[in-house]
Amino acid sequence: MKLVLLGIQGSGKSTQGSLLSSSFTIPYISTGNIFREIAKEKTKLGREIKEVMNAGFLIPDEKTIEVVNDYLKRSEYADGYIIDGFPRTLVQAEAFVDGADKVIYLELSDKEALRRISKRNDMRDDETPDAIKKRIESFHKFTKPVLKYYEKKNQLIRVDGSEAVEKIFDQIKQRLESKRSL
């Protein structure tokens, strides 16, 4: 099974990704974590990625597609994966080589996302107020068309991301099971 988790920053993608990974024994990949690791490297690419992330902008499509497609070629993802944070643009969705069986959208208001992020104990370097604001704007501008793209392909599962973690997880599992039996 190949799953994509989409949602605004703070919607719980990594929490749900980890739960789904354990439940379905499918590896979980966070593109945010991949890029944060690259940003730590003392390389030209690392410095470029760090600058873009700290400013709150999206990594350019071409670079994102290249990095993600390279990651997904690894043997541990041959039988499926759960990926969060990709695709974030229509260009990325159309160029997604391995694709997705289902795309889970964790719907959450901007206000609730900001509330959740502000309560985090482990704020990251790239989570400045300006960077978060830009990411939320980018989500509305670039990722909403991705949701429509997957909706047209009948692959989108919408879930209320404002619920309790366990309730969200149960909704996702139920929706995936009902889609599998069709």
N, C-alpha and C positions, 0 to 999 in steps of 0.2 A: 504494500500500500504506500502510495506517495501522497503526502498531505502537505499543504501550505497553510500557515497561520498568518493572517493579516489583521492588523488593527493599529490604532493610534498608539503612540508611545504611552506606556502605562496601562494598556488594556489587559495585560496578563498573558501575553503570548509565550513568554519563557516559562511561566508557571504551568500553563496548560500543555506546552510542548513537552516539558519534563514528565508530567503526569501521563500524557498519551504515550510517550516513549516507554515508560515503565509498563503501562497497561497492555500495549500491543507489541512490546519488545521490538521496537523499530528505533533506529538511531535518530537522535534529535540534533539539528544543526541550527545555530543562531548566526545569521549573517553579521549581526552587530558584533558578536563575540569574535568572529573571524576577522573582521576589519579592525577591531580593537587590538587583536594580537599582531596584525600586520603593522598597525600604527606604532607599536612598541619597538619594531625592528629599526635598527640604525641604517636604513637604506633610503634611497630616493623615494621609492614607492611608499615606504613606511612614513616618511615625513609628509609626503603629499596627502596620504590618507588621514593622518593626524590633523593636519591643517583643515581639511574639508570637514571632518567630523566635529572638531572643536568649534567650528563656525556654525554648525547646525545644518549644513547642506548635505544633499545626497551625494554619494560617490557616483561619478559619471557612469552612465549606462554601460558603455563598452567595457570598462574595467570591472564593474560589478558582474556582468555576464561572464566574462572570462574567469574571474575568481570562483564564482559559484559553479560553473560548468566543470572546471578543473577539480573542485572538491567532490562533486557528485560522481566523478569517474572512479573514485576510490572504491575498492572492493567491499568495504563495510556498508556501502549504500546501494549495492547491486539489487538487494531484495526489497528496497523501499527506504523511506526516510520521512521525517517530519522537519520541515524547514520554516523558520520564522524570519520575517523581514525581507523576503524575496518572493516574487517580483514586486517592486515598488512603483514601477512605471509601466506604461503600455508597451514601450519598446522592449523592456525586460521580459514581460509576459509573452510577447510574440516570439522572442528569441530563446525562451526557456527550453533547452534541448530535451531534458528528461520529463519536463512537464509535471502535472499533478493529476491525481485521480479526483481529489476533492480539495476545495479551498475553504477554510474555515475563517469567517470574518467575525472577530470579537468586537461588537458594536459598543462604543463608549463615548459619552459626551466629552468635549474638550475640557469642561469644568471638572468633571470627575477624574479625567486623566491627569490634569495638573494637581489636583488634590492628592492623588495616589503618589505621584512622583515626588511631591514635596514631603511626604511622610517617609520616604525611603531612608534607611539608616546608612546605606552604602552608595551614596551619590557618586557617579563616575565623573571623570574629567570632562567628558563631552556632554554633561547634563547641566550646563549653565542655563539660567532663565532665558537668555537670548537664543541659545541653541535649541532649547526645547520648543520655544515659540516658533522658530523657523521650521522645525521638524513637523509640528502640528500643521502649519500652513502648507508644507510640502505634501503631507498626507492628503489634505483636502484637494490640493491642486493636481497631484500626480497619481495617487493611489486610488482615489475614487473611480477613475476610468478603468482601472484594473479590475475592480469589483464588478463593474458592468460587463467587462470582457468575459469574466468567468461565469457571470449570471447568464449571459447569452448562450454559453456553452453548457449550461445546466450543471455546473460543477460547484457552485457557491452554496455554502451553508452559513446562514446568519445566526449568530448566537448573542444573546444579551450579555455583554461583558460587565455589566454593573452588578450582577448577582454575586453571591458567595462563590468562592473558588470551587467547592465541591459541587454546587448546583450547576455551574458552567460546565464542569467536567462531565457530569451526568448527561447534560443536554447534548454535548458534543458526541459522546459515546452512543446515545440513543439515535441521534440523527445519522451517524455513520452506519450504525447497524441497520436502520430502516432503508438507507440508500443501497446497502450491500444486498439486501434481500429483493430489491426490485428487478 
